Amino acid sequence: ALSSELKKFALAVSQSPVGIVLVDSNKRVQYFNKAYSEMTGYSLEDLYGSELEIFEEISDNLNFPIKKELILTRKDGSSFYARILFSAIKDENNINFLAIIEDITKEKVLEERQELLSRLEILALTAGGLSHDFNNLLAAILSYLEMALLKPDQCSNYVEKAKKLCLKGKDFTSRLLSITKGSLPKKQKISLPPIIKEAAEITFKGTSCELILDFPPDLCCVIGDRHQLLQVFQNLFLNAIEAMGGKGRIWVKTSVVEINEDPELKPGLYLYVSVADEGPGIPAHIRDKIFHPFFTTKETGTGLGLATVYSIIKNHGGKIRVEGSPNGGALFEIFLPAKEKEQKTEEYKETNNTVRCAEFYGRILIVEDEKQLREGLKEMLEVLGFDVAEATTGNEGLEIYRCALNEGKPFDLVIVDFHLKGSLDGHELLKAFKEIDPRIRIIVSSGQYLDLSSLETLGIKDFLRKPYSFRELHTTIARLLRKS
């Protein structure tokens, strides 16, 4: 009877629709089933006795079972998203490790599509207010420049006012990019209150809603993707605003809580955030459905906003739930893993408020295809004391740099526009510069969204987002040259 049961068990493991991998105490492959072979393209003969990278951080002193989501590589070099459950199998003498692996690529692709559609929905709902604000900025800048021409004796005053509005416009386009950019998670330690305030600035435009904030001092940070968390609160605020018909109060409270017994969360400290409104609320019988993709109670809704919110919070190791608010509306409660704040240190700090002209010397190469930007940047660099060369394409920039290096007159610094028209891809161009001179110093510039982690893999950490001021240019150059 026991032999029969073992055969049934072996058959179940062999024919399981999810991948199953068994390794010994040295993490060397002993067995995997047909599903894992089909997922990866490897046969047992290919991998028997070898070490698998997925078990690299697994040891017998961990608290099992352990869940992870990783990107795995197939035999043909392609990759796929996998959800893995690790467990330890112990007897009196030995310990083996087991991994149950599920291919979740389709699920991840669907999440990314949901997130994109959700962003487009936010953009559609806020486009009117955003365009109104931007046109107001342009009108004010134009009026100050006109006055500078009409009153030359007050030119400096009007230009300074126009400059401040340009920098305000930079913040505006940054918020717009945060709505429209795709899912490029870059988790870092961040403070949540500024993100909540920024989400309110975007979504409350043109409404009669009041935001009531309750943030305790010295609130813990979270580890997360700033843009994704911004999208979470944009969605929650838009839902509340629509539910209240564009007028009413929204309360946001935060605190730090310790959680030890919650099946959905690991034990530890969490940042608790509640978002409550005074709308009609969400009926109890549909609360367990509102986070499902495409479920909506709105006539024109896509049903993706809250599904995206749920996905983002889960991917941050947290959870979200909805209840009835004491004020009669909806109450959304969010839990995100908390991290203690660290005091910021700066590598370079200005010692005074005056930028000194002709402070530097050396040679800088500008690679920029927009004529006006290139000419303006050249003049600013010359004021700082640099000898400047220009290139309008990536290939031209590479050739100028290569020739200067061969002639023994290397450039001290290169400032590169990442999104050159009709030229090499930004990453390809930066790699090409690095191949010519591994010690090259580069500042990357762009007016579009750029995932800075992709630059860091190339050893480039200095970035200027357009439009940038003379002071920002000066500070970035000073920091880079002082590090060198």
Residue pairs with C-beta under 8 A, 6 or more apart in sequence:
13 20
13 33
14 33
14 34
15 33
15 34
16 33
16 35
17 35
18 35
18 100
18 101
18 102
19 32
19 33
19 35
19 36
19 39
19 40
19 99
19 100
19 101
19 102
19 103
20 31
20 32
20 33
20 35
20 36
20 98
20 99
20 100
20 101
21 29
21 31
21 32
21 36
21 52
21 54
21 98
21 99
21 101
22 29
22 30
22 31
22 32
22 89
22 96
22 97
22 98
23 29
23 30
23 51
23 52
23 55
23 96
23 97
23 99
24 30
24 94
24 96
25 60
25 94
25 95
25 96
25 97
26 51
27 51
27 52
27 55
27 56
27 58
27 97
28 49
28 50
28 51
29 44
29 47
29 48
29 49
29 50
29 51
29 52
30 48
30 96
31 44
32 44
32 47
36 42
36 101
37 43
37 44
39 72
39 74
39 80
39 82
39 101
39 103
40 72
40 74
40 75
41 74
41 75
41 76
42 75
46 75
54 68
54 70
54 72
54 84
54 99
54 101
55 86
55 97
55 99
58 66
58 86
58 97
60 88
60 90
60 95
62 88
64 86
64 87
64 88
65 85
65 86
65 87
66 85
66 86
66 87
67 83
67 84
67 85
67 86
68 83
68 84
68 86
69 81
69 82
69 83
69 84
69 104
70 81
70 82
70 84
71 79
71 80
71 81
71 82
72 79
72 80
72 82
72 101
73 79
74 80
80 103
80 105
81 103
81 104
81 105
81 107
81 108
82 101
82 102
82 103
82 104
83 101
83 102
83 104
84 99
84 100
84 101
84 102
85 99
85 100
86 97
86 98
86 99
87 97
87 98
87 100
88 95
88 96
88 97
88 98
89 95
89 96
89 97
89 98
90 96
110 293
111 183
111 308
111 311
112 182
112 183
114 293
114 304
114 307
114 308
114 311
115 182
115 183
115 228
115 231
115 304
115 308
115 311
115 312
116 182
116 183
117 302
117 304
118 231
118 235
118 302
118 304
118 305
118 307
118 308
119 179
119 180
119 181
119 231
120 180
121 301
121 302
121 304
121 305
122 179
122 203
122 231
122 234
122 235
122 238
122 305
123 179
123 180
125 203
125 238
126 179
126 202
126 203
126 205
126 238
128 206
129 205
129 206
130 172
130 176
130 202
130 205
132 205
132 206
133 172
133 205
134 169
134 172
137 165
137 168
137 169
137 172
138 169
140 165
141 162
141 165
141 166
141 169
144 158
144 159
144 161
144 162
144 165
145 158
145 159
145 162
147 154
147 158
148 154
148 155
148 158
148 159
148 162
151 158
163 469
166 467
167 467
167 469
169 467
170 465
170 466
170 467
173 447
174 465
175 198
175 201
175 202
177 448
177 449
178 198
178 226
178 227
178 230
178 231
179 202
179 231
179 234
180 449
181 227
181 449
183 228
184 227
184 451
185 225
185 228
185 315
186 225
186 226
186 451
186 452
186 453
187 223
187 224
187 225
187 316
188 223
188 224
188 225
188 226
189 221
189 222
189 223
189 339
189 342
190 221
190 222
190 223
190 224
190 226
190 229
191 219
191 221
191 341
192 219
192 221
192 222
192 229
192 254
192 271
192 273
192 336
193 213
193 215
193 219
193 254
195 226
195 229
195 230
195 233
196 213
196 233
196 252
196 273
197 213
198 230
199 230
199 232
199 233
199 234
199 237
200 211
200 233
200 237
202 234
203 234
203 237
203 238
203 241
204 211
204 237
204 241
206 246
207 241
207 246
207 247
208 246
208 247
208 248
209 240
209 241
209 244
209 246
209 247
209 248
209 249
209 250
210 248
210 249
210 250
211 249
211 250
211 252
212 249
212 250
212 251
212 252
213 252
214 251
214 252
214 253
214 254
215 254
216 254
216 255
216 256
218 341
219 254
219 256
219 271
219 341
220 256
220 269
220 271
220 338
220 339
220 340
220 341
221 338
221 339
221 340
221 341
222 229
222 271
222 316
222 336
222 337
222 338
222 339
223 316
223 337
223 339
224 316
224 336
225 312
225 316
228 312
228 315
228 316
229 312
229 316
231 308
231 309
231 312
232 309
232 312
232 313
232 334
233 275
235 305
235 306
235 308
235 309
236 275
236 309
236 332
237 250
237 275
238 305
239 305
239 306
239 330
240 248
240 250
240 275
240 277
240 279
240 329
240 330
241 250
242 298
243 277
243 279
243 280
243 329
243 330
244 277
244 278
244 279
244 329
245 279
248 277
248 278
248 279
248 329
249 277
249 278
249 327
250 275
250 276
250 277
251 274
251 275
251 276
251 277
251 327
252 273
252 274
252 275
252 276
253 273
253 274
253 276
254 271
254 272
254 273
254 274
255 271
255 272
256 269
256 270
256 271
256 272
256 338
257 269
257 270
257 272
257 335
258 268
258 269
258 270
259 265
259 267
259 268
259 269
259 270
259 335
260 267
261 267
262 319
264 319
265 317
265 318
265 319
265 335
266 317
266 337
268 337
268 338
269 337
269 338
270 318
270 335
270 336
270 337
270 338
271 335
271 336
271 337
271 338
272 333
272 334
272 335
273 333
273 334
273 336
274 331
274 332
274 333
274 334
275 331
275 332
275 334
276 325
276 326
276 327
276 329
276 330
276 331
276 332
277 325
277 327
277 329
277 330
278 325
278 327
278 328
278 329
279 328
279 329
279 330
280 328
280 329
281 324
281 325
281 328
281 329
281 330
282 290
282 322
282 324
282 330
284 324
286 295
286 297
287 322
287 323
289 295
290 306
290 322
291 306
291 307
291 309
291 310
291 320
292 303
292 307
293 303
293 304
293 307
294 302
294 303
294 304
294 307
295 303
295 307
296 302
296 303
309 320
310 320
313 319
313 320
313 334
313 336
316 336
316 337
317 336
317 337
318 334
318 335
318 336
318 337
319 334
319 335
320 332
320 333
320 334
320 335
321 332
321 333
322 330
322 331
322 332
322 333
323 330
323 331
323 333
324 330
324 331
325 331
347 479
347 483
348 475
348 478
348 479
348 482
348 483
350 471
350 475
355 384
355 470
355 471
355 474
357 383
357 384
357 385
358 383
358 384
358 385
359 384
359 385
359 474
359 478
360 384
360 385
360 386
360 477
360 478
360 481
361 385
361 386
362 386
362 387
362 411
362 412
362 413
363 386
363 387
363 388
363 389
363 404
363 409
363 410
363 411
363 412
363 413
364 381
364 386
364 387
364 388
364 389
364 411
364 412
364 413
364 414
364 415
365 388
365 389
365 390
365 391
365 397
365 400
365 401
365 404
365 411
365 413
365 414
365 415
366 374
366 377
366 378
366 381
366 388
366 389
366 390
366 391
366 414
366 415
367 391
367 392
367 393
367 394
367 396
367 397
367 414
367 415
367 416
367 417
367 420
367 429
368 374
368 377
368 390
368 391
368 392
368 415
368 416
368 417
368 420
368 445
369 392
369 393
369 417
369 420
369 421
369 422
369 423
370 417
373 417
373 466
374 390
374 392
377 415
377 473
378 388
378 390
380 470
380 473
381 388
381 473
382 388
383 470
384 474
384 477
386 412
389 400
389 404
389 411
391 397
391 400
393 420
393 422
393 423
394 420
394 423
394 424
394 428
394 429
394 432
395 423
395 424
397 414
397 416
397 429
397 433
398 429
398 432
398 433
398 436
401 411
401 414
401 433
401 436
401 437
401 440
402 436
404 410
404 411
405 436
405 437
410 437
412 441
412 481
413 441
413 442
413 443
413 477
413 480
413 481
414 433
414 440
414 441
414 442
414 443
415 442
415 443
415 445
415 464
416 426
416 429
416 430
416 433
416 442
416 443
416 444
416 445
417 445
417 446
418 426
418 430
418 444
418 445
418 446
418 448
418 450
419 426
419 446
419 447
419 448
420 426
420 429
423 429
424 432
426 444
426 446
427 454
427 458
430 442
430 444
430 455
430 458
430 460
431 458
433 440
433 442
434 440
434 458
434 459
441 480
441 481
441 484
442 460
442 462
443 462
443 463
443 464
443 476
443 477
443 480
444 450
444 455
444 460
444 462
444 463
444 464
445 463
445 464
445 465
445 466
445 468
446 463
446 465
446 466
447 465
447 466
447 467
450 463
450 465
452 463
455 461
455 463
462 476
462 479
462 480
464 472
464 473
464 476
